[in-house]
Amino acid sequence: MNILIRNLPRRVTETELRQLFTPYGEITALNIVMDPQTRTSKGFGFVEMPEVKQAKAAIHGLNGKKIDGQAIRVKSTLARKK
């Protein structure tokens, strides 16, 4: 399952993001989106977890968690059916 993380503090590294998600299960891919000109974080990123149950646990456990005083927003990138 692909997970979107928004409102990341700009100083958070991929290593720190990995440390947040690792307790919930296996991570197959992870990246923080960077501005190509300034080479700084754009404040969001993605994590891919192969096990849906683990990914849902990570979303539930980390959504709203404060990092450096900022509450991150964590959600699945899957579109919801109406």
C-alpha positions in Angstrom: 0.0 0.0 0.0 1.3 3.4 -0.9 1.1 6.0 1.9 1.2 9.8 1.6 2.8 11.8 4.4 2.0 15.5 4.4 3.0 18.4 6.6 6.5 17.0 7.3 8.9 19.4 8.8 11.4 20.4 6.1 14.4 19.2 8.1 13.1 15.5 8.4 15.3 13.1 6.6 14.5 9.8 4.9 16.3 8.0 7.7 14.0 9.6 10.3 10.9 8.9 8.3 12.0 5.2 8.0 12.4 5.1 11.8 8.8 6.3 12.2 7.4 3.6 10.0 9.6 0.6 10.7 7.9 -0.4 14.0 4.7 -1.0 11.9 6.2 -3.4 9.4 8.2 -3.9 6.3 8.9 -0.9 4.0 9.6 -1.5 0.4 10.1 2.1 -0.7 10.3 5.5 0.9 11.1 9.0 -0.3 10.7 12.6 0.7 9.9 14.8 -2.3 12.6 17.4 -2.8 12.7 20.7 -4.7 15.1 20.2 -7.5 16.4 23.7 -7.5 17.0 24.2 -3.7 17.5 20.5 -2.9 15.3 21.0 0.2 12.2 19.1 1.2 8.8 20.1 -0.1 7.2 18.9 3.1 5.7 15.7 1.9 6.7 12.1 1.0 5.6 8.6 0.3 6.1 5.2 2.0 5.3 1.9 0.4 4.4 -1.0 2.6 3.5 -4.4 1.1 1.2 -5.6 3.9 -2.1 -3.7 3.9 -2.8 -4.5 7.6 0.6 -3.1 8.6 0.1 -0.1 6.4 -3.3 0.7 7.9 -1.8 0.3 11.4 0.9 2.8 10.4 -1.6 5.3 9.1 -3.8 5.0 12.2 -0.8 5.2 14.5 1.1 8.1 12.9 -1.7 10.4 11.5 -1.6 13.5 13.7 1.7 12.6 15.3 3.7 15.7 16.1 7.2 16.1 14.8 9.0 19.3 15.7 5.7 20.7 16.8 3.9 19.9 13.4 1.2 17.4 13.2 1.8 15.2 10.2 -1.0 13.9 8.0 -0.8 10.3 7.0 -3.2 8.6 4.6 -3.4 6.0 1.9 -3.0 7.2 -1.7 -5.8 4.8 -2.9 -8.8 6.6 -4.2 -12.0 6.0 -2.2 -14.9 4.6 -4.1 -18.2 6.5 -3.9 
